[in-house]
């Protein structure tokens, strides 16, 4: 019998000329799933038309019908129901639809994301009713992310009041709800050490399983690595970069403050921020106010992923100030590019370099200590060059073909039933 997997995920379906589409990275993931299963059923919320203009215009979309695996993929649009009335209104029909799809598929994998509008969680409940084993996955600790945005003043000011109220009301329920679903799963695939540390105690078969989009061909070659190390040892200006959205959870204003502190410390540097977002104008204003606008290149949204990787290969440090427990892929891409990750400490970032090195971290929110660390590394170019070499070693672990095969093999091993 052909292997068939049902994936229920929070990533959004979009539309391109009436055809369903994903962002390019999700399309990569879908293709990798199809490499490991004969058929893939993908169930995700569909972004409503009225929200399209308000969405991130910078997202690079790709029609799913154009993928090489399209003939083996079934798409199941689900309601966009992140408001309580919408969730209640669509609950019955959507749970029935998920139940039907569960009965059609041999393997089940549900990516948990929250409470209201989390159809993956509802799929777990339906699988329990049918006494079907299922896998869960998570790429961030949702209740921690919400808590930090609720109780951090800088984050609250950028969140609409209705969403703040909803988050405040639902927050106490998310942790026990997710733990309930995870305890009853057959296998848990938790991206990075933050997720693994938060969830693994509640799952008998828990794995730290990475979901990346880098290939072996993306890894920095030895000649480029040698040139980068040589530029460090020749005392060329320190080159720092970041790739991601200028949003609260990325700590973009702390990032600018670090650059300012480095300049005050006499570090000759060039900094680049690749990405747009709601705080980009605040970043530029702060850079102007601090007198360092000429030191930072705000590249805006960069759609060409090869250009992002090329920038990382050319830089000496990937500077990040993430304040929430998530699993950002930019850190993996940086290591693949031989660019050491220097920033706020987390189980995730530390786990990425635990075996081979290539990172250095300070406590969260302590941007002054982070700047001091980089001042030290700039003065000890030999140590920085070793971090660059070790980053490239760590990056060799992250090949999407191998990692997706590993995830798929775990699902098959634990969910293989006579179906």
CORTA-V73334 format. One record per backbone hydrogen bond with DSSP energy under -1.0 kcal/mol. NH is the residue of the N-H (numbers start at 1). CO is the residue of the C=O. E is the energy in kcal/mol with one decimal. If there is no record, write none. Layout:
nh->NH co->CO e->E
nh->NH co->CO e->E
This chain:
nh->5 co->39 e->-2.1
nh->6 co->107 e->-2.8
nh->7 co->41 e->-3.1
nh->8 co->109 e->-1.7
nh->9 co->43 e->-2.0
nh->13 co->45 e->-3.2
nh->14 co->21 e->-2.6
nh->16 co->19 e->-3.2
nh->19 co->16 e->-1.6
nh->21 co->14 e->-2.5
nh->22 co->62 e->-1.9
nh->24 co->60 e->-1.9
nh->27 co->23 e->-2.0
nh->28 co->24 e->-1.7
nh->29 co->25 e->-2.1
nh->30 co->26 e->-2.7
nh->31 co->27 e->-2.2
nh->32 co->28 e->-2.1
nh->33 co->29 e->-2.4
nh->34 co->30 e->-2.1
nh->35 co->31 e->-1.1
nh->36 co->33 e->-1.2
nh->37 co->33 e->-1.1
nh->39 co->3 e->-2.1
nh->40 co->72 e->-2.4
nh->41 co->5 e->-3.1
nh->42 co->74 e->-3.0
nh->43 co->7 e->-3.1
nh->44 co->76 e->-1.3
nh->46 co->78 e->-2.4
nh->47 co->13 e->-2.5
nh->51 co->48 e->-1.3
nh->52 co->49 e->-1.2
nh->59 co->56 e->-1.6
nh->62 co->22 e->-2.6
nh->64 co->20 e->-2.1
nh->66 co->63 e->-1.4
nh->67 co->64 e->-1.7
nh->70 co->67 e->-1.7
nh->72 co->69 e->-2.5
nh->73 co->70 e->-1.5
nh->74 co->40 e->-2.8
nh->76 co->42 e->-3.1
nh->78 co->44 e->-2.7
nh->81 co->79 e->-1.1
nh->87 co->83 e->-2.5
nh->88 co->84 e->-2.5
nh->89 co->85 e->-2.4
nh->90 co->86 e->-1.9
nh->94 co->90 e->-2.0
nh->95 co->91 e->-2.7
nh->96 co->92 e->-1.9
nh->97 co->93 e->-2.1
nh->98 co->94 e->-2.6
nh->99 co->95 e->-2.2
nh->100 co->96 e->-2.1
nh->101 co->97 e->-2.1
nh->102 co->98 e->-2.5
nh->103 co->99 e->-1.7
nh->106 co->4 e->-1.2
nh->107 co->4 e->-2.4
nh->109 co->6 e->-2.6
nh->110 co->135 e->-2.7
nh->111 co->8 e->-2.8
nh->112 co->137 e->-1.9
nh->118 co->115 e->-1.5
nh->119 co->117 e->-1.4
nh->122 co->118 e->-1.2
nh->123 co->119 e->-2.2
nh->124 co->120 e->-1.7
nh->125 co->121 e->-1.8
nh->126 co->122 e->-2.3
nh->127 co->123 e->-2.4
nh->128 co->124 e->-2.2
nh->129 co->125 e->-1.9
nh->130 co->126 e->-1.7
nh->131 co->128 e->-1.4
nh->132 co->127 e->-2.8
nh->135 co->108 e->-2.3
nh->136 co->187 e->-2.2
nh->137 co->110 e->-2.1
nh->138 co->189 e->-1.4
nh->141 co->325 e->-2.6
nh->142 co->140 e->-1.3
nh->145 co->141 e->-2.2
nh->146 co->142 e->-2.6
nh->147 co->143 e->-2.0
nh->148 co->144 e->-2.4
nh->149 co->145 e->-1.6
nh->150 co->146 e->-2.2
nh->151 co->147 e->-2.3
nh->156 co->152 e->-2.3
nh->157 co->153 e->-1.6
nh->158 co->155 e->-1.3
nh->159 co->156 e->-1.8
nh->164 co->160 e->-2.1
nh->165 co->161 e->-2.3
nh->166 co->162 e->-2.4
nh->167 co->163 e->-2.8
nh->168 co->164 e->-2.4
nh->169 co->165 e->-2.4
nh->170 co->166 e->-2.6
nh->171 co->167 e->-2.2
nh->173 co->170 e->-1.8
nh->174 co->170 e->-1.0
nh->177 co->173 e->-1.9
nh->178 co->174 e->-2.9
nh->179 co->175 e->-2.3
nh->180 co->176 e->-2.1
nh->181 co->177 e->-1.9
nh->182 co->178 e->-2.5
nh->183 co->179 e->-2.6
nh->184 co->180 e->-1.0
nh->185 co->182 e->-1.5
nh->186 co->134 e->-3.1
nh->188 co->205 e->-2.6
nh->189 co->136 e->-2.9
nh->190 co->207 e->-2.9
nh->191 co->138 e->-2.5
nh->196 co->192 e->-2.3
nh->197 co->193 e->-2.9
nh->198 co->194 e->-1.7
nh->199 co->195 e->-2.4
nh->200 co->196 e->-2.5
nh->202 co->199 e->-2.0
nh->203 co->200 e->-1.7
nh->207 co->188 e->-2.5
nh->209 co->207 e->-1.1
nh->218 co->215 e->-1.4
nh->219 co->216 e->-1.1
nh->220 co->336 e->-2.4
nh->225 co->221 e->-2.3
nh->226 co->222 e->-2.4
nh->227 co->223 e->-2.1
nh->228 co->224 e->-2.2
nh->229 co->225 e->-2.4
nh->230 co->226 e->-2.4
nh->231 co->227 e->-2.1
nh->232 co->228 e->-1.6
nh->233 co->229 e->-2.5
nh->234 co->230 e->-2.0
nh->235 co->232 e->-1.7
nh->236 co->231 e->-2.2
nh->238 co->268 e->-2.6
nh->240 co->270 e->-2.5
nh->241 co->317 e->-2.0
nh->242 co->272 e->-1.5
nh->244 co->274 e->-2.7
nh->246 co->276 e->-2.8
nh->247 co->245 e->-1.9
nh->250 co->247 e->-1.8
nh->251 co->248 e->-1.9
nh->255 co->251 e->-1.7
nh->256 co->252 e->-1.8
nh->257 co->253 e->-2.1
nh->258 co->254 e->-2.4
nh->259 co->255 e->-1.9
nh->260 co->256 e->-2.3
nh->261 co->257 e->-2.5
nh->262 co->258 e->-2.4
nh->263 co->259 e->-2.2
nh->264 co->260 e->-2.5
nh->265 co->261 e->-1.6
nh->266 co->263 e->-1.5
nh->267 co->262 e->-2.4
nh->270 co->238 e->-2.4
nh->271 co->295 e->-2.4
nh->272 co->240 e->-1.8
nh->273 co->297 e->-2.4
nh->274 co->242 e->-3.0
nh->275 co->300 e->-1.5
nh->279 co->246 e->-2.9
nh->280 co->277 e->-1.6
nh->283 co->279 e->-2.3
nh->284 co->280 e->-2.3
nh->285 co->281 e->-2.4
nh->286 co->282 e->-2.5
nh->287 co->283 e->-2.5
nh->288 co->284 e->-2.3
nh->289 co->285 e->-2.6
nh->290 co->286 e->-2.4
nh->292 co->287 e->-2.6
nh->295 co->292 e->-2.0
nh->297 co->271 e->-3.1
nh->299 co->273 e->-2.1
nh->299 co->297 e->-1.1
nh->308 co->304 e->-1.4
nh->309 co->305 e->-2.3
nh->310 co->306 e->-2.1
nh->311 co->307 e->-2.2
nh->312 co->308 e->-2.1
nh->313 co->309 e->-2.4
nh->314 co->310 e->-1.4
nh->316 co->239 e->-1.9
nh->317 co->239 e->-1.8
nh->318 co->340 e->-2.9
nh->319 co->241 e->-1.7
nh->320 co->342 e->-1.9
nh->323 co->249 e->-2.3
nh->326 co->324 e->-1.6
nh->333 co->329 e->-2.5
nh->334 co->330 e->-2.0
nh->335 co->331 e->-1.9
nh->336 co->332 e->-2.5
nh->337 co->333 e->-1.2
nh->338 co->335 e->-2.0
nh->339 co->334 e->-2.5
nh->341 co->358 e->-1.8
nh->342 co->318 e->-2.6
nh->343 co->360 e->-1.7
nh->345 co->362 e->-3.3
nh->350 co->346 e->-2.4
nh->351 co->347 e->-2.2
nh->352 co->348 e->-1.7
nh->357 co->353 e->-1.8
nh->360 co->341 e->-1.9
nh->362 co->343 e->-1.8
nh->366 co->363 e->-1.6
nh->367 co->365 e->-1.8
nh->370 co->366 e->-1.9
nh->371 co->367 e->-2.5
nh->372 co->368 e->-2.3
nh->373 co->369 e->-2.2
nh->374 co->370 e->-1.8
nh->375 co->371 e->-2.3
nh->376 co->372 e->-2.2
nh->377 co->373 e->-2.3
nh->378 co->374 e->-2.7
nh->379 co->375 e->-1.5
nh->380 co->376 e->-1.6
nh->384 co->380 e->-1.9
nh->385 co->381 e->-2.4
nh->386 co->382 e->-1.6
nh->387 co->383 e->-1.9
nh->388 co->384 e->-2.0
nh->389 co->385 e->-2.1
nh->390 co->386 e->-2.6
nh->391 co->387 e->-2.3
nh->392 co->388 e->-1.8
nh->393 co->389 e->-1.6
nh->394 co->390 e->-2.6
nh->395 co->391 e->-2.3
nh->397 co->394 e->-1.6
nh->398 co->395 e->-1.5
nh->399 co->397 e->-1.2
nh->400 co->214 e->-3.4
nh->403 co->399 e->-2.5
nh->404 co->400 e->-2.7
nh->405 co->401 e->-1.7
nh->406 co->402 e->-2.1
nh->407 co->403 e->-2.1
nh->408 co->404 e->-2.6
nh->409 co->405 e->-2.7
nh->410 co->406 e->-2.0
nh->411 co->407 e->-2.0
nh->412 co->408 e->-2.5
nh->413 co->409 e->-2.5
nh->414 co->410 e->-2.3
nh->415 co->411 e->-2.3
nh->416 co->412 e->-1.1
nh->419 co->417 e->-1.6
